[in-house]
Amino acid sequence: MVDTAQMYENEASVGQAVKDSGIPREELWIQSKLHHDNHGYQQTIDSVKHSIQTMGLTYLDCFLVHSPYGDKLVETWDALIKLQKEGLLRSIGVSNYAIRHIEALVKHGRPLPTLNQIEMHPMILDERKDLVKYCQEKSIIVQAYGSMFFGKTEFLSHKRVIDIVQSHPGKTEAQVLLRWGWQKGFQLIPKSVRRHRIEENMNIFDFALTDEEMASLDEMHGRLGAYWDPVNDARVNLGETEKYREDL
């Protein structure tokens, strides 16, 4: 799985990497995200098509609205629905959406997103427990970023984390945090540019955290200070709610 975004300005590189890999396209999951400057019905359609073209692909497995900051939530969603029906997108989702943002779609009769990509790790779990519960009840996948505390040593070396690492010889702080997310039912997208780290991040299925260890991590609280927070900060602005419905 490859997760990119218009904001990252690396879609061309992702497309080239896919081509160079020699891996059959159907064996890859490639998703990108809409820049908040590209919200709005026609602008979304045009920018998504440009992203696909930039990557040299014919479709994307998923495309997300990167955040609610760009407003026009309903008409932007309508554009993604149209592109999905045209076969350019296999699935569509959102990122950094709170309950109120998703409910804005529901209240106007739009289908739910496949997934909601949000900052998620032990320190922010309590704050977002209602959002997680809502997504799980609606069968919306919670795709977690920031799982490994943005690599910040001051959090990775927290006593609760270290105590658990010491109970699982051969495992790292990152693996413990990823295992926590896996056992919570989150979809994980850890980031690394180093091959040995990528392999290490995949090696979390030969051990399990106890209920006590999970509960201990759940009790961590605080802020990483590394990411934006549209979940809390972004308003709900619908844009056109009926104009593009006939196209769906």
Disulfide bonds with the S-S distance in Angstrom:
none
